[in-house]
Amino acid sequence: MAFDFKKEYKEFYMPGKKPEIVNVPRANYIAVRGKGDPNEEGGAYQQAVSILYAVAYTLKMSYKTDHKIEGFIEYVVPPLEGFWWQPGMEGIDFAHKATFHWIAGIRLPDFVTPEEFSWAKEEAARKKGLDTATAELLTIEEGLCAQIMHLGPYDDEPATVALLDAFIAEQGLENDMSDTEAGRHHHEIYLSDPRRTAPEKLKTVLRHPVRPRG
């Protein structure tokens, strides 16, 4: 049976509808950085997602090619994730998506080395005709966070974020989100495919980095 991150690490991918505290360990990602409204048709974010999936599936399906990766195990490609911030903004202003800066990513198994990552970028570019130069191998260690499952349309996220922020304050903590690229960020994990899922049934993990208050 293929290894499935969502099933093996349920505490990070399947939180409940009530907020909770979690300590998130280091993880490796295929990542593409950018800025702008993620809903822009054909925009930078949508282009980034295409690159991410091209590289992700090149790695996943490598065992069916002549290229063999040491330590490879069959696995399910993890869900798309996003780290979001807005320069000069404390927290997230969902009403002004054009000012978003983001890192879009897909988690990678630990057996993907920098050499194998470079191979997958080149192979995906060759097969898909994509410019994969912006894809990078990125390690993120989130540490102490609060998270919650958001059910429903992405535009309804502010109400769920408000519940999360209230919980953070009740725990004697505060948000530790940066408005610059070098810092910790609002994090979303997209468990549903919006092309195949009704908006009211979308599942999205919302996660905020936190620290002791004061």
TORPA-4810 file (N, C-alpha, C, O; in nm, 3 decimals):
<nodes>
NODE_1_0.085_-0.121_0.000_0.000_0.000_0.000_0.088_0.125_0.000_0.186_0.132_0.074_M
NODE_2_0.052_0.222_-0.082_0.132_0.344_-0.093_0.127_0.425_0.036_0.022_0.435_0.101_A
NODE_3_0.241_0.482_0.073_0.250_0.566_0.192_0.169_0.693_0.170_0.182_0.759_0.066_F
NODE_4_0.084_0.728_0.267_-0.003_0.845_0.256_0.022_0.936_0.375_-0.010_0.900_0.489_D
NODE_5_0.080_1.052_0.351_0.111_1.146_0.458_-0.013_1.181_0.540_-0.005_1.193_0.662_F
NODE_6_-0.126_1.197_0.474_-0.248_1.238_0.544_-0.291_1.133_0.647_-0.343_1.167_0.754_K
NODE_7_-0.270_1.006_0.614_-0.309_0.898_0.705_-0.204_0.872_0.811_-0.237_0.844_0.927_K
NODE_8_-0.078_0.883_0.773_0.030_0.854_0.867_0.052_0.967_0.967_0.097_0.943_1.079_E
NODE_9_0.019_1.090_0.926_0.038_1.206_1.013_-0.093_1.283_1.027_-0.102_1.401_0.993_Y
NODE_10_-0.194_1.212_1.077_-0.327_1.271_1.088_-0.327_1.398_1.172_-0.406_1.489_1.147_K
NODE_11_-0.239_1.404_1.273_-0.240_1.520_1.362_-0.205_1.649_1.290_-0.237_1.758_1.337_E
NODE_12_-0.138_1.637_1.174_-0.100_1.756_1.098_-0.190_1.783_0.978_-0.190_1.894_0.925_F
NODE_13_-0.265_1.683_0.935_-0.347_1.698_0.815_-0.498_1.689_0.841_-0.578_1.729_0.756_Y
NODE_14_-0.536_1.636_0.956_-0.679_1.615_0.980_-0.720_1.666_1.118_-0.771_1.589_1.199_M
NODE_15_-0.700_1.796_1.145_-0.746_1.849_1.274_-0.898_1.853_1.278_-0.965_1.837_1.176_P
NODE_16_-0.952_1.874_1.398_-1.096_1.883_1.413_-1.147_2.023_1.385_-1.071_2.113_1.348_G
NODE_17_-1.276_2.040_1.404_-1.338_2.172_1.383_-1.319_2.264_1.503_-1.359_2.381_1.501_K
NODE_18_-1.255_2.210_1.609_-1.218_2.293_1.723_-1.068_2.316_1.718_-0.993_2.225_1.682_K
NODE_19_-1.022_2.436_1.752_-0.879_2.466_1.744_-0.797_2.377_1.838_-0.847_2.327_1.939_P
NODE_20_-0.670_2.358_1.801_-0.580_2.276_1.882_-0.438_2.326_1.865_-0.406_2.395_1.768_E
NODE_21_-0.354_2.290_1.962_-0.213_2.323_1.957_-0.137_2.203_1.904_-0.167_2.089_1.939_I
NODE_22_-0.038_2.228_1.818_0.039_2.120_1.760_0.183_2.168_1.743_0.209_2.286_1.718_V
NODE_23_0.277_2.075_1.757_0.418_2.107_1.734_0.460_2.040_1.603_0.471_1.917_1.597_N
NODE_24_0.484_2.119_1.501_0.505_2.068_1.366_0.655_2.051_1.339_0.730_2.149_1.346_V
NODE_25_0.698_1.928_1.308_0.841_1.906_1.285_0.886_1.953_1.147_0.806_1.997_1.064_P
NODE_26_1.014_1.943_1.125_1.075_1.982_0.998_1.020_1.897_0.884_0.997_1.777_0.900_R
NODE_27_0.999_1.960_0.769_0.951_1.888_0.650_1.011_1.952_0.526_1.040_2.071_0.523_A
NODE_28_1.029_1.870_0.424_1.084_1.917_0.296_0.971_1.937_0.195_0.874_1.860_0.193_N
NODE_29_0.985_2.039_0.113_0.883_2.075_0.015_0.945_2.103_-0.122_1.058_2.151_-0.132_Y
NODE_30_0.869_2.073_-0.228_0.886_2.144_-0.354_0.817_2.278_-0.332_0.702_2.281_-0.288_I
NODE_31_0.884_2.388_-0.361_0.824_2.518_-0.333_0.848_2.614_-0.448_0.950_2.609_-0.516_A
NODE_32_0.751_2.704_-0.468_0.765_2.815_-0.562_0.716_2.940_-0.490_0.609_2.941_-0.431_V
NODE_33_0.795_3.044_-0.495_0.762_3.171_-0.430_0.699_3.268_-0.530_0.729_3.263_-0.650_R
NODE_34_0.612_3.355_-0.481_0.553_3.453_-0.570_0.468_3.553_-0.495_0.468_3.557_-0.372_G
NODE_35_0.395_3.634_-0.570_0.305_3.732_-0.511_0.189_3.757_-0.605_0.198_3.732_-0.725_K
NODE_36_0.079_3.807_-0.547_-0.037_3.838_-0.627_-0.158_3.755_-0.589_-0.150_3.663_-0.508_G
NODE_37_-0.270_3.789_-0.649_-0.399_3.724_-0.623_-0.395_3.579_-0.672_-0.370_3.554_-0.790_D
NODE_38_-0.419_3.482_-0.582_-0.416_3.342_-0.626_-0.530_3.306_-0.721_-0.524_3.204_-0.790_P
NODE_39_-0.633_3.389_-0.725_-0.748_3.361_-0.812_-0.733_3.418_-0.953_-0.820_3.396_-1.037_N
NODE_40_-0.626_3.488_-0.979_-0.606_3.548_-1.111_-0.590_3.438_-1.216_-0.502_3.353_-1.205_E
NODE_41_-0.675_3.439_-1.315_-0.672_3.337_-1.419_-0.539_3.342_-1.495_-0.504_3.443_-1.554_E
NODE_42_-0.466_3.230_-1.491_-0.338_3.224_-1.559_-0.229_3.303_-1.491_-0.123_3.326_-1.549_G
NODE_43_-0.253_3.346_-1.367_-0.158_3.429_-1.294_-0.041_3.349_-1.237_-0.028_3.229_-1.261_G
NODE_44_0.043_3.420_-1.161_0.165_3.360_-1.109_0.137_3.240_-1.019_0.209_3.141_-1.022_A
NODE_45_0.031_3.250_-0.937_0.002_3.140_-0.844_-0.039_3.015_-0.920_0.009_2.905_-0.891_Y
NODE_46_-0.128_3.029_-1.017_-0.173_2.913_-1.093_-0.058_2.852_-1.173_-0.051_2.730_-1.189_Q
NODE_47_0.031_2.935_-1.223_0.149_2.882_-1.292_0.238_2.806_-1.195_0.293_2.701_-1.229_Q
NODE_48_0.252_2.858_-1.074_0.334_2.791_-0.972_0.277_2.654_-0.938_0.352_2.557_-0.924_A
NODE_49_0.147_2.645_-0.925_0.083_2.518_-0.892_0.108_2.415_-1.002_0.133_2.298_-0.973_V
NODE_50_0.103_2.458_-1.127_0.131_2.367_-1.239_0.272_2.312_-1.230_0.295_2.193_-1.254_S
NODE_51_0.367_2.396_-1.195_0.506_2.353_-1.181_0.520_2.255_-1.066_0.587_2.153_-1.078_I
NODE_52_0.456_2.286_-0.954_0.465_2.198_-0.836_0.417_2.057_-0.868_0.484_1.959_-0.836_L
NODE_53_0.301_2.047_-0.930_0.246_1.915_-0.958_0.328_1.841_-1.064_0.339_1.718_-1.059_Y
NODE_54_0.383_1.914_-1.160_0.466_1.849_-1.261_0.589_1.783_-1.199_0.622_1.670_-1.232_A
NODE_55_0.655_1.855_-1.109_0.773_1.799_-1.042_0.732_1.689_-0.944_0.799_1.586_-0.935_V
NODE_56_0.622_1.711_-0.871_0.577_1.612_-0.773_0.547_1.478_-0.838_0.587_1.373_-0.788_A
NODE_57_0.476_1.481_-0.950_0.439_1.355_-1.014_0.556_1.293_-1.091_0.557_1.171_-1.112_Y
NODE_58_0.653_1.373_-1.131_0.774_1.316_-1.189_0.847_1.232_-1.086_0.895_1.123_-1.117_T
NODE_59_0.855_1.282_-0.964_0.919_1.206_-0.856_0.836_1.082_-0.820_0.891_0.973_-0.805_L
NODE_60_0.706_1.101_-0.805_0.620_0.989_-0.766_0.627_0.873_-0.865_0.630_0.757_-0.825_K
NODE_61_0.630_0.905_-0.993_0.626_0.802_-1.096_0.764_0.758_-1.144_0.775_0.684_-1.241_M
NODE_62_0.868_0.803_-1.077_1.003_0.772_-1.121_1.032_0.622_-1.121_1.113_0.575_-1.201_S
NODE_63_0.965_0.548_-1.034_0.992_0.404_-1.025_0.948_0.329_-1.150_0.986_0.214_-1.172_Y
NODE_64_0.867_0.394_-1.233_0.824_0.331_-1.358_0.916_0.367_-1.475_0.889_0.330_-1.589_K
NODE_65_1.023_0.437_-1.445_1.118_0.476_-1.548_1.252_0.405_-1.522_1.265_0.326_-1.428_T
NODE_66_1.348_0.436_-1.606_1.483_0.381_-1.587_1.558_0.451_-1.475_1.663_0.405_-1.431_D
NODE_67_1.503_0.563_-1.428_1.570_0.638_-1.321_1.524_0.583_-1.186_1.406_0.593_-1.152_H
NODE_68_1.615_0.527_-1.111_1.581_0.468_-0.982_1.635_0.555_-0.868_1.753_0.590_-0.866_K
NODE_69_1.546_0.589_-0.774_1.584_0.671_-0.660_1.612_0.580_-0.540_1.529_0.497_-0.504_I
NODE_70_1.729_0.596_-0.480_1.766_0.514_-0.365_1.669_0.539_-0.249_1.641_0.654_-0.214_E
NODE_71_1.620_0.431_-0.190_1.528_0.442_-0.077_1.385_0.471_-0.115_1.301_0.493_-0.028_G
NODE_72_1.354_0.471_-0.245_1.220_0.505_-0.291_1.114_0.410_-0.236_1.135_0.288_-0.232_F
NODE_73_1.002_0.465_-0.195_0.882_0.387_-0.162_0.765_0.452_-0.236_0.763_0.573_-0.255_I
NODE_74_0.668_0.372_-0.276_0.549_0.428_-0.341_0.471_0.512_-0.241_0.457_0.475_-0.124_E
NODE_75_0.421_0.625_-0.287_0.352_0.717_-0.196_0.245_0.796_-0.271_0.248_0.807_-0.393_Y
NODE_76_0.153_0.848_-0.194_0.048_0.937_-0.246_0.102_1.080_-0.243_0.155_1.124_-0.141_V
NODE_77_0.090_1.151_-0.353_0.135_1.291_-0.354_0.054_1.369_-0.250_-0.069_1.371_-0.257_V
NODE_78_0.121_1.434_-0.155_0.050_1.509_-0.051_-0.025_1.628_-0.108_-0.003_1.667_-0.222_P
NODE_79_-0.114_1.686_-0.028_-0.194_1.800_-0.077_-0.110_1.927_-0.096_-0.003_1.943_-0.038_P
NODE_80_-0.164_2.015_-0.177_-0.105_2.147_-0.197_-0.112_2.227_-0.067_-0.211_2.219_0.006_L
NODE_81_-0.006_2.303_-0.039_-0.003_2.388_0.079_0.038_2.529_0.040_0.099_2.550_-0.065_E
NODE_82_0.003_2.625_0.125_0.042_2.763_0.098_0.078_2.837_0.225_0.010_2.824_0.327_G
NODE_83_0.186_2.914_0.219_0.227_3.002_0.328_0.208_3.145_0.278_0.257_3.181_0.172_F
NODE_84_0.134_3.226_0.356_0.086_3.355_0.306_0.124_3.469_0.400_0.123_3.454_0.522_W
NODE_85_0.158_3.585_0.341_0.181_3.706_0.420_0.160_3.828_0.330_0.155_3.817_0.208_W
NODE_86_0.149_3.945_0.395_0.132_4.072_0.324_0.223_4.175_0.388_0.208_4.206_0.506_Q
NODE_87_0.318_4.229_0.312_0.411_4.328_0.367_0.337_4.445_0.433_0.243_4.501_0.376_P
NODE_88_0.381_4.481_0.553_0.321_4.592_0.625_0.189_4.559_0.691_0.122_4.648_0.743_G
NODE_89_0.149_4.432_0.689_0.020_4.392_0.742_0.039_4.295_0.858_0.113_4.198_0.847_M
NODE_90_-0.028_4.322_0.970_-0.028_4.229_1.082_-0.140_4.127_1.059_-0.257_4.165_1.052_E
NODE_91_-0.104_4.001_1.049_-0.205_3.900_1.018_-0.231_3.895_0.869_-0.143_3.923_0.788_G
NODE_92_-0.354_3.857_0.833_-0.392_3.839_0.693_-0.518_3.919_0.662_-0.617_3.911_0.734_I
NODE_93_-0.513_3.995_0.553_-0.630_4.070_0.506_-0.683_4.001_0.381_-0.633_4.023_0.271_D
NODE_94_-0.786_3.917_0.400_-0.839_3.838_0.289_-0.910_3.925_0.184_-0.934_3.879_0.073_F
NODE_95_-0.943_4.048_0.219_-1.016_4.135_0.127_-0.924_4.195_0.020_-0.971_4.252_-0.078_A
NODE_96_-0.793_4.182_0.040_-0.698_4.243_-0.055_-0.600_4.137_-0.101_-0.482_4.140_-0.066_H
NODE_97_-0.649_4.043_-0.179_-0.568_3.929_-0.222_-0.454_3.969_-0.315_-0.355_3.898_-0.325_K
NODE_98_-0.468_4.082_-0.383_-0.363_4.124_-0.477_-0.232_4.156_-0.406_-0.126_4.157_-0.468_A
NODE_99_-0.239_4.182_-0.274_-0.117_4.215_-0.198_-0.053_4.093_-0.134_0.047_4.106_-0.063_T
NODE_100_-0.109_3.976_-0.158_-0.051_3.854_-0.101_0.089_3.827_-0.155_0.116_3.844_-0.274_F
NODE_101_0.176_3.786_-0.066_0.300_3.719_-0.103_0.286_3.576_-0.053_0.222_3.552_0.049_H
NODE_102_0.344_3.480_-0.124_0.318_3.341_-0.089_0.433_3.249_-0.124_0.516_3.278_-0.210_W
NODE_103_0.434_3.137_-0.055_0.516_3.023_-0.093_0.419_2.907_-0.110_0.359_2.862_-0.013_I
NODE_104_0.405_2.859_-0.231_0.321_2.743_-0.259_0.410_2.619_-0.255_0.522_2.621_-0.306_A
NODE_105_0.358_2.512_-0.194_0.444_2.396_-0.179_0.369_2.264_-0.175_0.248_2.260_-0.150_G
NODE_106_0.442_2.156_-0.201_0.392_2.020_-0.185_0.501_1.943_-0.109_0.618_1.946_-0.147_I
NODE_107_0.460_1.876_-0.005_0.557_1.805_0.079_0.624_1.691_0.002_0.564_1.629_-0.086_R
NODE_108_0.750_1.666_0.037_0.829_1.562_-0.027_0.869_1.454_0.072_0.893_1.484_0.190_L
NODE_109_0.878_1.330_0.028_0.935_1.225_0.114_1.083_1.254_0.142_1.149_1.323_0.064_P
NODE_110_1.133_1.201_0.252_1.270_1.230_0.293_1.374_1.172_0.198_1.488_1.217_0.199_D
NODE_111_1.337_1.073_0.114_1.437_1.015_0.025_1.469_1.103_-0.095_1.558_1.071_-0.173_F
NODE_112_1.399_1.214_-0.110_1.428_1.305_-0.222_1.545_1.395_-0.184_1.530_1.488_-0.105_V
NODE_113_1.660_1.366_-0.240_1.781_1.444_-0.216_1.788_1.563_-0.311_1.711_1.569_-0.407_T
NODE_114_1.879_1.659_-0.286_1.894_1.770_-0.382_1.925_1.722_-0.523_1.880_1.783_-0.620_P
NODE_115_2.001_1.614_-0.536_2.035_1.562_-0.668_1.911_1.506_-0.738_1.890_1.530_-0.857_E
NODE_116_1.829_1.432_-0.663_1.707_1.376_-0.722_1.607_1.488_-0.754_1.534_1.479_-0.852_E
NODE_117_1.606_1.591_-0.673_1.517_1.704_-0.699_1.556_1.773_-0.829_1.470_1.807_-0.911_F
NODE_118_1.685_1.793_-0.848_1.733_1.856_-0.972_1.696_1.771_-1.093_1.656_1.824_-1.197_S
NODE_119_1.711_1.639_-1.080_1.672_1.550_-1.189_1.524_1.567_-1.223_1.486_1.576_-1.340_W
NODE_120_1.439_1.571_-1.118_1.294_1.580_-1.140_1.257_1.713_-1.206_1.169_1.716_-1.291_A
NODE_121_1.322_1.822_-1.168_1.296_1.951_-1.231_1.328_1.945_-1.380_1.249_1.990_-1.463_K
NODE_122_1.444_1.889_-1.412_1.484_1.882_-1.553_1.392_1.789_-1.632_1.356_1.818_-1.746_E
NODE_123_1.354_1.677_-1.570_1.268_1.582_-1.638_1.128_1.639_-1.661_1.070_1.622_-1.768_E
NODE_124_1.075_1.709_-1.559_0.943_1.770_-1.574_0.944_1.878_-1.681_0.849_1.891_-1.758_A
NODE_125_1.052_1.956_-1.686_1.063_2.060_-1.788_1.067_1.999_-1.927_1.005_2.050_-2.020_A
NODE_126_1.139_1.889_-1.940_1.151_1.823_-2.070_1.019_1.763_-2.115_0.980_1.777_-2.231_R
NODE_127_0.950_1.697_-2.023_0.827_1.625_-2.060_0.706_1.718_-2.073_0.622_1.698_-2.160_K
NODE_128_0.698_1.818_-1.986_0.579_1.903_-1.982_0.596_2.035_-2.055_0.500_2.109_-2.075_K
NODE_129_0.719_2.065_-2.095_0.742_2.192_-2.162_0.726_2.311_-2.070_0.689_2.419_-2.115_G
NODE_130_0.752_2.290_-1.940_0.739_2.397_-1.842_0.876_2.451_-1.804_0.976_2.380_-1.808_L
NODE_131_0.879_2.577_-1.767_1.000_2.635_-1.709_0.994_2.609_-1.558_0.920_2.676_-1.486_D
NODE_132_1.070_2.513_-1.512_1.066_2.474_-1.370_1.176_2.542_-1.287_1.201_2.502_-1.173_T
NODE_133_1.240_2.643_-1.344_1.354_2.706_-1.277_1.317_2.764_-1.141_1.401_2.772_-1.051_A
NODE_134_1.191_2.806_-1.124_1.151_2.870_-0.998_1.126_2.769_-0.886_1.114_2.808_-0.770_T
NODE_135_1.118_2.641_-0.918_1.094_2.539_-0.815_1.220_2.519_-0.732_1.330_2.512_-0.786_A
NODE_136_1.204_2.511_-0.602_1.317_2.490_-0.513_1.284_2.383_-0.410_1.168_2.357_-0.381_E
NODE_137_1.388_2.323_-0.357_1.375_2.227_-0.248_1.389_2.307_-0.119_1.495_2.361_-0.089_L
NODE_138_1.281_2.313_-0.043_1.276_2.401_0.074_1.244_2.320_0.199_1.153_2.238_0.200_L
NODE_139_1.321_2.344_0.305_1.295_2.281_0.434_1.232_2.383_0.528_1.285_2.493_0.545_T
NODE_140_1.119_2.347_0.589_1.048_2.435_0.681_1.025_2.362_0.811_0.978_2.248_0.812_I
NODE_141_1.058_2.426_0.922_1.030_2.371_1.055_0.936_2.470_1.125_0.980_2.573_1.175_E
NODE_142_0.808_2.438_1.128_0.709_2.533_1.178_0.711_2.547_1.330_0.691_2.657_1.382_E
NODE_143_0.734_2.437_1.399_0.737_2.445_1.545_0.598_2.458_1.605_0.502_2.398_1.557_G
NODE_144_0.587_2.537_1.711_0.462_2.550_1.786_0.358_2.628_1.705_0.383_2.741_1.662_L
NODE_145_0.242_2.567_1.685_0.136_2.628_1.604_0.000_2.597_1.664_-0.015_2.506_1.745_C
NODE_146_-0.099_2.674_1.622_-0.240_2.643_1.648_-0.305_2.618_1.513_-0.274_2.686_1.416_A
NODE_147_-0.396_2.520_1.507_-0.459_2.488_1.380_-0.605_2.449_1.399_-0.650_2.418_1.510_Q
NODE_148_-0.677_2.452_1.288_-0.820_2.419_1.288_-0.859_2.376_1.146_-0.797_2.417_1.049_I
NODE_149_-0.963_2.295_1.137_-1.016_2.258_1.005_-1.124_2.358_0.965_-1.221_2.379_1.037_M
NODE_150_-1.105_2.419_0.849_-1.208_2.508_0.793_-1.291_2.430_0.693_-1.237_2.367_0.602_H
NODE_151_-1.421_2.433_0.710_-1.513_2.368_0.617_-1.590_2.476_0.541_-1.656_2.560_0.602_L
NODE_152_-1.581_2.473_0.410_-1.656_2.569_0.330_-1.569_2.648_0.236_-1.451_2.617_0.220_G
NODE_153_-1.626_2.750_0.171_-1.553_2.828_0.071_-1.432_2.898_0.130_-1.429_2.931_0.248_P
NODE_154_-1.332_2.920_0.046_-1.212_2.990_0.090_-1.245_3.131_0.139_-1.183_3.180_0.233_Y
NODE_155_-1.344_3.197_0.076_-1.378_3.334_0.113_-1.442_3.342_0.252_-1.455_3.451_0.307_D
NODE_156_-1.482_3.227_0.308_-1.539_3.226_0.443_-1.434_3.200_0.550_-1.467_3.187_0.668_D
NODE_157_-1.309_3.193_0.511_-1.203_3.162_0.608_-1.190_3.263_0.722_-1.155_3.223_0.833_E
NODE_158_-1.215_3.394_0.700_-1.195_3.489_0.810_-1.270_3.452_0.939_-1.219_3.475_1.048_P
NODE_159_-1.390_3.395_0.927_-1.465_3.357_1.048_-1.395_3.246_1.122_-1.391_3.245_1.246_A
NODE_160_-1.338_3.150_1.049_-1.265_3.041_1.113_-1.134_3.091_1.172_-1.092_3.045_1.278_T
NODE_161_-1.068_3.183_1.104_-0.946_3.243_1.157_-0.976_3.317_1.287_-0.894_3.314_1.380_V
NODE_162_-1.091_3.382_1.296_-1.128_3.451_1.419_-1.142_3.353_1.535_-1.100_3.382_1.647_A
NODE_163_-1.201_3.236_1.509_-1.211_3.132_1.612_-1.072_3.086_1.655_-1.045_3.067_1.773_L
NODE_164_-0.984_3.068_1.558_-0.849_3.025_1.587_-0.774_3.129_1.671_-0.707_3.095_1.767_L
NODE_165_-0.787_3.256_1.634_-0.718_3.362_1.707_-0.771_3.375_1.850_-0.693_3.402_1.942_D
NODE_166_-0.901_3.356_1.868_-0.958_3.362_2.003_-0.902_3.248_2.089_-0.869_3.268_2.206_A
NODE_167_-0.891_3.131_2.030_-0.835_3.016_2.101_-0.689_3.042_2.139_-0.647_3.010_2.250_F
NODE_168_-0.613_3.099_2.048_-0.473_3.130_2.074_-0.460_3.221_2.196_-0.376_3.198_2.283_I
NODE_169_-0.544_3.324_2.202_-0.541_3.416_2.316_-0.580_3.346_2.445_-0.521_3.373_2.550_A
NODE_170_-0.679_3.257_2.439_-0.723_3.184_2.557_-0.614_3.094_2.614_-0.611_3.067_2.734_E
NODE_171_-0.523_3.049_2.527_-0.414_2.962_2.570_-0.293_3.039_2.623_-0.190_2.980_2.656_Q
NODE_172_-0.307_3.170_2.632_-0.195_3.251_2.678_-0.086_3.267_2.574_0.030_3.292_2.607_G
NODE_173_-0.125_3.251_2.447_-0.031_3.261_2.336_-0.066_3.380_2.248_-0.168_3.446_2.268_L
NODE_174_0.019_3.405_2.151_-0.010_3.508_2.051_0.045_3.462_1.916_0.136_3.380_1.909_E
NODE_175_-0.013_3.518_1.810_0.035_3.485_1.676_0.181_3.528_1.659_0.223_3.631_1.712_N
NODE_176_0.254_3.449_1.586_0.395_3.479_1.558_0.417_3.482_1.408_0.509_3.418_1.356_D
NODE_177_0.333_3.558_1.339_0.340_3.566_1.193_0.419_3.690_1.150_0.405_3.797_1.208_M
NODE_178_0.501_3.671_1.048_0.583_3.779_0.996_0.518_3.841_0.872_0.442_3.774_0.801_S
NODE_179_0.548_3.967_0.847_0.501_4.031_0.724_0.612_4.036_0.620_0.603_4.109_0.521_D
NODE_180_0.718_3.957_0.643_0.827_3.949_0.547_0.849_3.802_0.510_0.797_3.711_0.576_T
NODE_181_0.925_3.781_0.405_0.949_3.645_0.358_1.026_3.563_0.460_1.003_3.443_0.474_E
NODE_182_1.117_3.628_0.532_1.200_3.558_0.631_1.126_3.556_0.765_1.150_3.642_0.850_A
NODE_183_1.039_3.461_0.782_0.963_3.453_0.907_0.864_3.340_0.901_0.867_3.256_0.811_G
NODE_184_0.774_3.339_0.999_0.670_3.237_1.007_0.540_3.298_0.952_0.518_3.419_0.963_R
NODE_185_0.455_3.214_0.894_0.343_3.267_0.817_0.213_3.192_0.840_0.211_3.078_0.886_H
NODE_186_0.104_3.259_0.806_-0.027_3.195_0.795_-0.013_3.080_0.696_0.042_3.097_0.587_H
NODE_187_-0.064_2.962_0.735_-0.040_2.840_0.656_-0.174_2.773_0.627_-0.258_2.759_0.716_H
NODE_188_-0.193_2.733_0.502_-0.314_2.663_0.462_-0.276_2.533_0.390_-0.181_2.530_0.312_E
NODE_189_-0.352_2.426_0.419_-0.334_2.297_0.353_-0.466_2.262_0.286_-0.569_2.253_0.352_I
NODE_190_-0.463_2.243_0.155_-0.584_2.227_0.075_-0.615_2.078_0.055_-0.556_2.013_-0.031_Y
NODE_191_-0.706_2.026_0.135_-0.736_1.883_0.133_-0.835_1.846_0.023_-0.851_1.728_-0.008_L
NODE_192_-0.901_1.944_-0.034_-1.003_1.919_-0.137_-0.961_1.979_-0.270_-0.891_2.080_-0.275_S
NODE_193_-1.004_1.916_-0.378_-0.982_1.970_-0.512_-1.102_2.060_-0.546_-1.212_2.010_-0.565_D
NODE_194_-1.081_2.192_-0.554_-1.194_2.282_-0.580_-1.260_2.260_-0.715_-1.372_2.306_-0.738_P
NODE_195_-1.192_2.190_-0.806_-1.251_2.162_-0.937_-1.354_2.050_-0.928_-1.440_2.037_-1.015_R
NODE_196_-1.347_1.969_-0.823_-1.434_1.853_-0.810_-1.517_1.854_-0.683_-1.592_1.759_-0.657_R
NODE_197_-1.505_1.958_-0.602_-1.572_1.963_-0.472_-1.661_2.087_-0.463_-1.618_2.197_-0.499_T
NODE_198_-1.782_2.070_-0.415_-1.871_2.185_-0.396_-1.810_2.279_-0.293_-1.750_2.233_-0.196_A
NODE_199_-1.824_2.410_-0.311_-1.760_2.506_-0.220_-1.792_2.480_-0.072_-1.705_2.493_0.014_P
NODE_200_-1.917_2.442_-0.043_-1.954_2.421_0.098_-1.891_2.297_0.158_-1.898_2.277_0.279_E
NODE_201_-1.828_2.212_0.075_-1.768_2.088_0.125_-1.615_2.092_0.123_-1.549_1.993_0.157_K
NODE_202_-1.558_2.204_0.086_-1.413_2.216_0.083_-1.355_2.203_0.224_-1.410_2.256_0.320_L
NODE_203_-1.243_2.131_0.235_-1.174_2.116_0.363_-1.035_2.179_0.351_-0.957_2.146_0.261_K
NODE_204_-1.006_2.271_0.444_-0.878_2.341_0.442_-0.824_2.350_0.584_-0.893_2.400_0.673_T
NODE_205_-0.703_2.302_0.605_-0.638_2.320_0.735_-0.585_2.462_0.742_-0.513_2.506_0.652_V
NODE_206_-0.620_2.534_0.848_-0.567_2.668_0.873_-0.474_2.659_0.994_-0.512_2.607_1.099_L
NODE_207_-0.352_2.709_0.978_-0.251_2.695_1.084_-0.178_2.826_1.105_-0.134_2.890_1.009_R
NODE_208_-0.165_2.866_1.232_-0.090_2.987_1.266_0.026_2.953_1.357_0.008_2.880_1.454_H
NODE_209_0.145_3.003_1.329_0.256_2.988_1.423_0.228_3.074_1.546_0.174_3.184_1.535_P
NODE_210_0.264_3.023_1.662_0.235_3.095_1.786_0.358_3.097_1.877_0.454_3.023_1.857_V
NODE_211_0.351_3.185_1.978_0.456_3.195_2.079_0.390_3.238_2.210_0.277_3.287_2.208_R
NODE_212_0.457_3.221_2.323_0.400_3.269_2.450_0.375_3.419_2.443_0.456_3.494_2.388_P
NODE_213_0.264_3.462_2.498_0.227_3.603_2.493_0.331_3.688_2.567_0.376_3.655_2.677_R
NODE_214_0.368_3.797_2.502_0.461_3.890_2.567_0.605_3.850_2.552_0.694_3.920_2.601_G
</nodes>
